[in-house]
Amino acid sequence: MASMARNTKYEHFQGALIEARQKNNLTQQEVASRIGKPQSYVSKYESGERRLDVVEFLDVCKALGVKPISILKRLDTDDQEEIYP
C-alpha cells in the first residue's frame, strides 16, 4: 500500500492525540489495552500509518480521558467555510 499523502490538519490531529496521551502519563500500551487493541494500533495512528474513523476516535478519546471536542478544537479550521453560520 502506498503511504498516505501528508496532510497538515491530520498531522495536527495526530499531535493532539499524542499530546493528550503524554499529558495523562499513558503509554501506547496502556491506551491500547483500554480499547482492546494491540500497541501497534496506537503506534500506527500516532505515526500516520493508519487513520482513525469517528467511532475509533471516540474510543481513543475515552481511553485518553479527554473530551473529543478538546481534540477537535486544536485543529486549524481557518481556511474552511463554516458549515453552520
N, C-alpha and C positions, 0 to 999 in steps of 0.2 A: 504494500500500500504506500502511496506517495505521502510525504509528510504534509501536514496541514499548512496552508499559507499563513504567514504571520498576520495577526490581527491585533492592533494595539488595544482595542477595547477588551478583547478576550484576555490579553496579557494583563491588563489592569484587574480583570475579574480573577484570574489565577492568583495574582499578587495579593488581592484582598482575602482570598481563601487561605493562602499560606500565612499571611499576617495574623488572621483570626486564630488559626491553629497554634501558631507560635505564642501569641499573647495569652492563650489559655493553657500554655505549657503542655500541649499534647503532641505526642509523636504521631507519625503517619500510621504506625501500627495500632495505636490507641483509637484513632479515628476509624480506621478500617474495621477494628473489632466492634465498635459501636454500630456500624452499619452492616455488619455481616459480610464484609468483603475482604479479600487479601490486601496486604500492604501495598502491593504493586498497583492496585486500583487507585489508591490515593496518589502514589508517585506519578502515575500516568496522567491524571487530571491536573496535578500541580505542574508537571513539566510541559503540558500541552500536547502530549501524545494521544490523549483522548479528551473528548468534551463531555460535559455533563448535560443531561436533559433537565427539564424543570423539576421533575419528580426526584431525580437523583440530587439535584441542587438542594431541594428542601430537606432531604435526608441528611445530606452533608452538614447543612446549617444546624440541624437539630443535634447532630453528633458534636459539632463545634461549640454548641451552646450560644449561638448567635441568631439574631432575627434576620431572615433573608433580606429584608428591606435595608438593613445596615450594610450589607454587602453591595446591594444594587445601587445604593446612594453613592458609592465610591466610584462608580463608572461615569465617565465623561459623556454627557448627552448634549453638549452644546451644539453639535453640528446636525442634530436630528430635529425634525419638526415635532412639536407637541402633538400627541395623539388626541388629548382632551384639553381644549383651551381653558 
